[in-house]
Amino acid sequence: MIEAHLSLTRPGFALDVSLSLPGRGVTALFGPSGCGKTTLLRAIAGLERAQGRVALGEEVWQDDARGRFVPPHRRALGYVIQESALFAHLDVQGNLAYGRKRAGAAAQRLALEPVIELLGIGALMGRRVTTLSGGERQRVAIARALATAPQLLLMDEPLAALDAARKAEILPYLERLQRELALPILYVTHSLDEVARLADHLVLLESGRVAAAGPLAELMARTDLPALVRRGGAGAPDEAGVVIDAQVVERDEAYGLVRIGFHGGSLWVGEQPGMALGQRVRAHVLARDVSLTRVRPQESTIVNVLPAVIEQVQADRGTALLQLALARLGGTRLLARITRRSCEALALQPGDEVFAQVKGVALM
């Protein structure tokens, strides 16, 4: 486990958090600008001097009650920021060699060659960093952080400085890191899409405090966390939605579809290259892509129709956000965003049995 019990006060801001986080997978730190995400990350790294305790398993990096504080350069962590911060006078290989030198005897914990292959930078080794694209620079920066053989990887909005094309380029590499390295990652982001694609665990921060923390699927299915169910203003999209961990259980080659199964149901989705039966996948279903009916439709262009039970209804002036369970005991949950008028016309209430029509599913 990663323990972080930290407090810090500065003019106009106070950080006060107490967290016990998984020692494996990706934990996303999410919240509005100024909520303390970067401050918390820097405090865990020892770059920001907060009061409290920080520990990674049995290794204690900070315990002010006992007068212990390990300086940042002696903590077994890698740190990746928005800008790649590579050494311009060195080529890619030289930057990695610098990170490797810093690892010292710990280098044996993590072989560098698999990291180079994992991030797809083998062909870049002789290139000057000034000749690399933004996505290439960030991949090299991640490799350099991993070259130090860290026991914890901290990533502070690593995609924020990239345009949409470069983000699309680098996200698959981050997903591979998440799958293939048994290394805990703390990932700061303001993008719910990145959270949905990469995170296993989520910490929601508000004004320097923890508003909620837990497994990603559980938190994203809640209707009472404004930062996760927010509706975009001035034409921005509605970001409320759920993440479903599923498995490929059937293929329909004639129509290029696969059926993914999970607790409480299954969904037909477009097949992706290399997809195999039994493969684990992650699906993102937005609330705006789920509509409801009290009677199972007989003739409809919508393929995915799932029986569900309404658990919660959160209404505002114009819309209603409903939490649905696809099985009565612990089933997968969906969110549905409908108009308040429709909700009242159908007299939808918690406990009602309905059918959820899922118009769109994005596979991660």
Backbone torsions as a table, in degrees:
resi	resn	phi	psi	omega
1	MET	NA	153.2	173.7
2	ILE	-105.2	119.8	178.2
3	GLU	-104.2	132.4	175.1
4	ALA	-141.9	104.5	177.4
5	HIS	-119.9	97.7	-166.5
6	LEU	-135.6	145.1	173.8
7	SER	-139.4	146.7	-177.3
8	LEU	-156.5	139.3	178.5
9	THR	-128.7	131.7	172.9
10	ARG	-140.8	165.4	-177.4
11	PRO	-53.7	121.8	176.6
12	GLY	81.1	3.0	-178.2
13	PHE	-154.3	142.9	174.6
14	ALA	-138.3	131.5	175.4
15	LEU	-105.0	129.7	178.9
16	ASP	-149.4	96.3	-175.1
17	VAL	-130.9	151.3	173.7
18	SER	-139.8	109.5	-172.0
19	LEU	-131.8	140.8	166.4
20	SER	-124.0	110.4	-169.7
21	LEU	-112.3	154.6	179.9
22	PRO	-61.2	143.3	178.0
23	GLY	-88.4	21.7	179.5
24	ARG	-152.5	150.5	177.6
25	GLY	82.8	-170.4	-176.1
26	VAL	-106.6	123.9	171.4
27	THR	-105.8	119.4	179.5
28	ALA	-91.5	133.5	171.2
29	LEU	-100.7	114.5	-169.6
30	PHE	-130.4	146.8	176.9
31	GLY	162.4	174.0	-177.2
32	PRO	-67.8	163.3	177.2
33	SER	-57.1	136.9	179.1
34	GLY	84.3	5.6	-177.1
35	CYS	-82.2	-12.6	176.6
36	GLY	111.9	11.8	-177.1
37	LYS	-60.5	-54.1	-178.3
38	THR	-67.7	-38.1	178.1
39	THR	-59.9	-43.6	178.6
40	LEU	-63.4	-44.0	-179.9
41	LEU	-61.6	-44.0	-179.4
42	ARG	-67.4	-33.9	177.9
43	ALA	-68.0	-38.5	176.6
44	ILE	-64.0	-37.2	178.6
45	ALA	-74.4	-15.5	-176.2
46	GLY	87.8	5.2	179.5
47	LEU	-79.8	-23.3	176.6
48	GLU	-118.2	125.9	-172.7
49	ARG	-87.1	93.4	173.2
50	ALA	-98.3	168.9	177.9
51	GLN	-101.1	140.4	176.0
52	GLY	141.0	-136.6	-173.8
53	ARG	-143.3	137.5	174.3
54	VAL	-134.6	127.7	179.6
55	ALA	-144.0	144.4	174.7
56	LEU	-118.8	100.0	-174.4
57	GLY	63.4	-127.0	-179.8
58	GLU	-83.8	-9.0	-176.5
59	GLU	-90.7	115.4	-177.8
60	VAL	-95.8	118.8	179.6
61	TRP	-93.0	-26.0	179.7
62	GLN	-152.1	132.6	173.4
63	ASP	-152.6	89.6	-174.6
64	ASP	-64.2	-25.7	178.5
65	ALA	-65.1	-24.3	-179.2
66	ARG	-114.2	11.2	177.1
67	GLY	69.5	28.3	-178.6
68	ARG	-106.9	129.9	173.9
69	PHE	-149.4	110.9	178.6
70	VAL	-86.7	123.9	-178.8
71	PRO	-64.2	155.6	-174.9
72	PRO	-52.0	-41.3	-174.4
73	HIS	-70.8	-10.8	177.2
74	ARG	-103.8	3.0	176.6
75	ARG	-91.0	135.1	-177.1
76	ALA	-79.9	71.1	-179.7
77	LEU	-137.4	154.3	171.3
78	GLY	-110.8	148.9	-174.9
79	TYR	-133.7	124.1	178.0
80	VAL	-120.9	129.0	-177.6
81	ILE	-113.5	-179.3	-178.1
82	GLN	-57.5	-51.0	177.2
83	GLU	-88.7	138.9	-171.3
84	SER	-62.1	-28.2	177.4
85	ALA	54.5	37.0	176.5
86	LEU	-79.8	159.9	177.7
87	PHE	-80.7	113.5	-174.7
88	ALA	-66.8	-24.5	-177.4
89	HIS	-83.3	-3.5	178.9
90	LEU	-113.9	153.1	172.2
91	ASP	-81.3	-177.9	-177.1
92	VAL	-59.9	-45.4	-179.7
93	GLN	-61.2	-38.4	178.9
94	GLY	-65.8	-38.5	177.2
95	ASN	-64.5	-41.2	178.4
96	LEU	-67.8	-37.3	179.1
97	ALA	-63.1	-36.3	177.7
98	TYR	-62.2	-45.6	178.2
99	GLY	-63.3	-38.6	-179.1
100	ARG	-65.8	-38.7	179.6
101	LYS	-63.0	-38.9	179.6
102	ARG	-64.8	-27.5	-177.8
103	ALA	-67.9	-31.7	-179.6
104	GLY	60.1	-135.3	-177.2
105	ALA	-66.6	-20.7	-179.1
106	ALA	-72.6	-9.7	-176.2
107	ALA	-57.5	-26.9	-178.4
108	GLN	-68.2	-15.2	179.6
109	ARG	-67.1	-30.4	-174.1
110	LEU	-141.6	115.8	178.1
111	ALA	-71.2	138.8	-175.6
112	LEU	-80.2	-31.8	-176.3
113	GLU	-59.1	-45.8	176.6
114	PRO	-61.9	-32.4	178.0
115	VAL	-66.0	-43.2	178.6
116	ILE	-60.4	-42.4	178.9
117	GLU	-69.0	-42.2	-178.2
118	LEU	-59.8	-38.5	-178.0
119	LEU	-93.5	-0.1	175.1
120	GLY	62.9	41.6	-176.8
121	ILE	-116.1	12.8	-179.3
122	GLY	-57.1	-39.1	-177.9
123	ALA	-76.2	-6.6	-176.5
124	LEU	-99.7	-2.9	-167.3
125	MET	-56.9	-34.3	-178.7
126	GLY	-92.7	2.7	-175.7
127	ARG	-83.4	143.9	169.2
128	ARG	-71.9	142.7	-175.1
129	VAL	-66.4	-22.1	179.0
130	THR	-70.0	-13.2	-179.6
131	THR	-98.1	0.4	-176.2
132	LEU	-89.4	152.8	172.9
133	SER	-74.9	169.2	-180.0
134	GLY	-59.5	-42.7	178.8
135	GLY	-65.5	-40.1	177.6
136	GLU	-64.0	-41.5	179.5
137	ARG	-61.9	-40.9	-179.6
138	GLN	-67.8	-36.4	176.8
139	ARG	-63.9	-39.6	177.5
140	VAL	-67.3	-39.4	178.5
141	ALA	-62.2	-39.9	177.4
142	ILE	-65.5	-43.0	178.6
143	ALA	-61.5	-40.3	179.4
144	ARG	-65.1	-39.6	177.0
145	ALA	-63.1	-38.9	179.3
146	LEU	-73.9	-25.6	179.2
147	ALA	-62.5	-21.6	178.7
148	THR	-78.8	1.8	-179.4
149	ALA	56.1	54.5	-176.8
150	PRO	-74.0	158.5	170.2
151	GLN	-96.8	-8.1	178.3
152	LEU	-149.6	133.4	178.3
153	LEU	-111.1	124.1	178.1
154	LEU	-106.3	130.1	-178.2
155	MET	-129.2	116.8	-176.1
156	ASP	-105.2	95.6	-179.7
157	GLU	45.8	58.4	-174.4
158	PRO	-66.3	-15.8	-179.0
159	LEU	-106.4	-0.4	-172.5
160	ALA	-62.8	-31.0	-177.0
161	ALA	-89.9	3.7	-176.3
162	LEU	-102.2	149.0	175.0
163	ASP	-78.3	175.8	-173.5
164	ALA	-60.1	-38.9	-178.8
165	ALA	-66.0	-41.5	-179.7
166	ARG	-70.5	-34.6	175.4
167	LYS	-62.4	-44.8	179.1
168	ALA	-62.2	-30.5	178.9
169	GLU	-69.8	-41.9	-170.6
170	ILE	-90.3	-24.4	-177.4
171	LEU	-56.8	-42.1	177.5
172	PRO	-60.1	-33.5	177.9
173	TYR	-68.2	-39.0	177.5
174	LEU	-65.5	-36.4	177.1
175	GLU	-64.6	-38.1	177.5
176	ARG	-66.0	-39.4	175.5
177	LEU	-58.3	-44.8	-177.8
178	GLN	-62.5	-38.6	-177.3
179	ARG	-77.5	-40.6	-163.4
180	GLU	-103.1	-15.8	179.0
181	LEU	-105.1	125.9	176.5
182	ALA	-81.5	64.7	-173.4
183	LEU	-135.5	123.2	177.6
184	PRO	-67.2	139.7	-179.9
185	ILE	-127.0	128.2	169.7
186	LEU	-102.0	121.7	-168.1
187	TYR	-123.9	110.1	177.2
188	VAL	-86.3	131.2	177.8
189	THR	-155.6	157.1	171.8
190	HIS	-111.2	9.5	-176.3
191	SER	-106.3	117.6	176.5
192	LEU	-66.7	-28.6	177.8
193	ASP	-64.0	-42.7	176.9
194	GLU	-64.6	-40.5	176.8
195	VAL	-57.6	-48.9	-177.2
196	ALA	-63.6	-35.0	-176.5
197	ARG	-80.3	-34.3	-166.6
198	LEU	-111.8	-31.6	-166.2
199	ALA	-82.1	149.2	169.1
200	ASP	-105.6	-31.4	-175.5
201	HIS	-132.4	149.0	-175.1
202	LEU	-132.8	134.9	171.7
203	VAL	-118.3	120.5	179.3
204	LEU	-101.5	119.5	-178.5
205	LEU	-106.0	142.7	174.1
206	GLU	-141.2	120.7	175.8
207	SER	51.2	44.0	175.3
208	GLY	80.7	4.2	-179.9
209	ARG	-125.1	160.2	179.6
210	VAL	-83.2	114.0	176.9
211	ALA	-81.6	-32.6	178.6
212	ALA	-166.8	151.8	176.7
213	ALA	-152.6	141.2	179.2
214	GLY	163.6	-175.3	177.4
215	PRO	-57.3	141.9	-174.5
216	LEU	-54.9	-49.5	-174.7
217	ALA	-60.1	-37.4	-179.0
218	GLU	-67.3	-45.7	-175.7
219	LEU	-70.6	-39.7	-177.3
220	MET	-69.9	-18.5	178.8
221	ALA	-87.4	-2.1	-179.2
222	ARG	-82.8	150.7	179.8
223	THR	-103.4	-2.6	-172.9
224	ASP	-105.5	15.4	179.5
225	LEU	-115.4	96.1	-173.1
226	PRO	-53.5	-36.2	-177.5
227	ALA	-66.0	-24.9	-177.5
228	LEU	-96.0	-21.0	-177.1
229	VAL	-113.4	17.9	-174.1
230	ARG	-64.1	147.5	173.0
231	ARG	-101.2	131.6	179.1
232	GLY	-67.4	145.7	177.3
233	GLY	-96.4	164.4	175.4
234	ALA	50.6	47.5	175.5
235	GLY	87.0	-2.9	177.8
236	ALA	-70.2	150.9	-175.1
237	PRO	-72.5	155.4	172.4
238	ASP	-73.5	125.6	-173.6
239	GLU	-99.4	-2.5	-179.9
240	ALA	-63.6	139.6	179.6
241	GLY	177.4	171.2	-178.6
242	VAL	-121.0	159.6	174.1
243	VAL	-112.8	132.8	-178.6
244	ILE	-123.2	123.8	172.1
245	ASP	-87.5	124.5	-171.3
246	ALA	-140.0	-178.3	-179.7
247	GLN	-138.5	140.4	177.7
248	VAL	-71.3	120.7	-175.9
249	VAL	-116.9	-12.1	-178.5
250	GLU	-160.0	148.8	177.1
251	ARG	-124.0	142.2	173.5
252	ASP	-121.9	88.0	-174.2
253	GLU	-64.4	-30.9	-178.0
254	ALA	-61.7	-33.6	-178.0
255	TYR	-111.7	4.7	178.5
256	GLY	65.3	37.9	-177.6
257	LEU	-121.8	156.0	169.0
258	VAL	-130.7	152.1	176.1
259	ARG	-105.1	126.5	178.7
260	ILE	-106.9	131.8	-176.9
261	GLY	-108.1	150.4	179.5
262	PHE	-156.7	171.6	-178.1
263	HIS	-63.0	113.1	177.6
264	GLY	106.5	-3.9	178.9
265	GLY	163.9	-165.3	178.6
266	SER	-154.5	162.1	-179.0
267	LEU	-137.2	140.8	170.7
268	TRP	-88.0	131.3	-179.4
269	VAL	-137.6	163.6	177.6
270	GLY	-66.3	134.9	-179.9
271	GLU	-71.4	141.3	176.0
272	GLN	-110.0	153.1	-178.1
273	PRO	-56.4	137.7	176.4
274	GLY	79.9	4.1	-177.8
275	MET	-75.3	133.0	-175.6
276	ALA	-124.4	154.9	175.1
277	LEU	-60.1	137.5	-178.8
278	GLY	88.9	-10.0	-177.7
279	GLN	-68.4	138.4	175.3
280	ARG	-80.8	135.1	-179.8
281	VAL	-136.6	164.7	176.9
282	ARG	-123.3	130.5	-179.7
283	ALA	-115.2	143.2	177.6
284	HIS	-116.8	118.0	-179.4
285	VAL	-116.7	116.9	-179.8
286	LEU	-81.7	145.1	-178.9
287	ALA	-60.8	-33.9	-178.7
288	ARG	-69.8	-12.9	179.6
289	ASP	-98.5	12.2	179.4
290	VAL	-120.7	123.2	174.2
291	SER	-117.3	165.0	-172.9
292	LEU	-125.9	149.1	173.0
293	THR	-145.5	149.5	179.3
294	ARG	-82.0	-20.2	-177.4
295	VAL	-121.2	135.5	179.3
296	ARG	-60.0	125.1	-179.7
297	PRO	-66.6	139.6	-178.8
298	GLN	-91.4	-38.0	179.7
299	GLU	-131.5	111.5	-175.7
300	SER	-153.2	148.8	175.7
301	THR	-79.5	-10.8	179.5
302	ILE	-84.3	118.9	-174.0
303	VAL	-77.0	-39.4	-172.8
304	ASN	-93.9	108.1	177.6
305	VAL	-127.9	121.2	-173.2
306	LEU	-124.3	131.5	173.5
307	PRO	-67.1	139.5	-175.8
308	ALA	-149.2	164.7	176.0
309	VAL	-121.6	131.2	177.8
310	ILE	-72.1	127.6	177.9
311	GLU	-103.7	-40.8	-177.7
312	GLN	-142.3	150.8	174.1
313	VAL	-131.7	120.8	176.7
314	GLN	-117.9	111.5	-177.0
315	ALA	-108.0	143.4	169.9
316	ASP	-120.5	-160.2	-173.7
317	ARG	-62.5	-39.8	-173.9
318	GLY	-116.6	-21.0	-175.4
319	THR	-132.1	170.5	173.6
320	ALA	-133.0	137.1	176.6
321	LEU	-110.5	122.0	-175.2
322	LEU	-114.8	135.5	172.6
323	GLN	-95.8	130.7	-176.3
324	LEU	-121.0	141.6	172.4
325	ALA	-108.1	132.8	-179.1
326	LEU	-88.5	-1.6	171.0
327	ALA	-151.9	147.7	-172.2
328	ARG	-66.9	-30.1	-176.8
329	LEU	-116.5	95.0	172.0
330	GLY	72.9	23.1	-179.3
331	GLY	-76.3	169.5	176.1
332	THR	-60.2	145.9	-178.3
333	ARG	-110.5	148.9	172.6
334	LEU	-123.0	160.3	167.6
335	LEU	-115.4	143.4	176.5
336	ALA	-128.7	128.7	175.8
337	ARG	-106.2	114.7	178.6
338	ILE	-128.4	169.7	177.3
339	THR	-72.2	149.6	177.5
340	ARG	-62.5	-34.0	178.8
341	ARG	-61.4	-44.0	178.3
342	SER	-64.9	-40.2	-179.8
343	CYS	-60.6	-43.4	-179.0
344	GLU	-75.2	-32.7	179.3
345	ALA	-65.3	-35.8	178.2
346	LEU	-90.2	-1.7	-179.6
347	ALA	51.8	47.6	-175.8
348	LEU	-75.7	130.5	-176.9
349	GLN	-139.1	155.8	173.6
350	PRO	-54.6	137.1	-177.8
351	GLY	98.6	-17.0	-179.5
352	ASP	-70.9	143.0	173.4
353	GLU	-92.5	129.9	-177.2
354	VAL	-138.5	179.6	172.0
355	PHE	-120.1	127.0	179.2
356	ALA	-95.5	124.0	177.0
357	GLN	-99.6	113.1	-175.5
358	VAL	-97.5	110.0	-174.1
359	LYS	-86.0	-22.0	-177.7
360	GLY	-151.5	139.8	178.1
361	VAL	-136.0	128.9	176.5
362	ALA	-106.2	122.6	175.8
363	LEU	-86.7	133.6	179.2
364	MET	-88.8	NA	NA
